[in-house]
Amino acid sequence: VIQKKMHKLDAMMMTNVRTAAINADCILIVIDVCKVPEKVDDIMEGGTSNVKEKPPMLLVLNKKDLIKPGEISKRIEWYEKLV
């Protein structure tokens, strides 16, 4: 997911991500754990909000070596509530 769209290509790629999410068997979401946690639907910008039955999601927390050991469990709890 490209959060800061710098070019038209970035916006077009995000449109394709949302379209693909609707027809996906599962969704792999890689999140930068150093950034403030966000609701997964907000990250996808509503990409799966119109789907009656959401596909299973696998959340990957990237860069976990850059945060304090106690913080990772807080981030995991936060995302478990919002996925």
C-alpha positions in Angstrom: 0.0 0.0 0.0 1.4 3.3 -1.0 0.2 5.8 1.6 1.8 9.0 0.2 1.0 9.0 -3.4 3.7 11.1 -5.1 2.8 10.3 -8.7 -0.2 9.3 -10.9 1.3 5.9 -11.1 1.1 5.5 -7.3 -2.6 6.3 -7.3 -3.2 3.9 -10.2 -1.3 1.1 -8.5 -3.5 1.6 -5.3 -6.6 1.4 -7.4 -5.3 -1.9 -8.7 -4.6 -3.1 -5.1 -8.2 -2.3 -4.1 -9.6 -4.1 -7.1 -7.5 -7.1 -6.6 -8.4 -7.3 -2.9 -12.1 -7.8 -3.8 -11.3 -10.9 -5.8 -8.5 -12.3 -3.7 -8.4 -15.6 -1.9 -6.3 -14.0 0.9 -4.5 -10.7 1.5 -0.9 -10.3 2.6 -0.4 -6.9 4.4 3.2 -5.9 5.2 3.3 -3.1 7.7 6.2 -0.9 8.9 6.0 -1.5 12.6 7.9 1.7 13.3 4.9 3.8 12.1 1.8 4.5 14.1 -0.7 1.6 13.9 -3.7 2.2 11.6 -6.9 0.3 11.1 -6.3 -2.2 8.3 -9.4 -1.0 6.3 -8.0 2.6 6.5 -4.7 1.3 5.1 -6.6 -0.4 2.3 -8.6 2.8 1.8 -11.9 0.9 1.9 -10.6 -1.8 -0.5 -12.4 -4.6 1.3 -15.2 -2.6 2.9 -17.7 -3.4 0.1 -17.0 -7.1 0.2 -19.6 -9.3 2.0 -17.1 -11.9 3.1 -13.6 -10.6 3.5 -10.8 -12.9 2.6 -8.4 -14.1 5.3 -5.6 -11.6 6.0 -2.0 -12.3 6.9 -0.4 -9.4 8.7 3.4 -9.1 8.5 5.1 -6.6 10.8 8.3 -5.4 9.1 11.3 -3.7 10.8 10.4 -5.1 14.2 14.1 -5.0 15.1 13.9 -1.2 15.1 11.4 -0.9 18.1 11.7 -1.8 21.7 10.9 -5.4 22.6 7.9 -4.5 24.7 6.4 -2.4 22.0 5.9 -5.3 19.5 3.4 -7.1 21.7 1.4 -3.8 22.0 1.4 -3.4 18.2 0.3 -7.0 17.7 -2.6 -6.6 20.2 -3.7 -3.4 18.5 -3.7 -5.0 15.0 -5.5 -8.1 16.3 -8.4 -5.9 17.4 -8.7 -4.1 14.1 -8.1 -6.8 11.5 
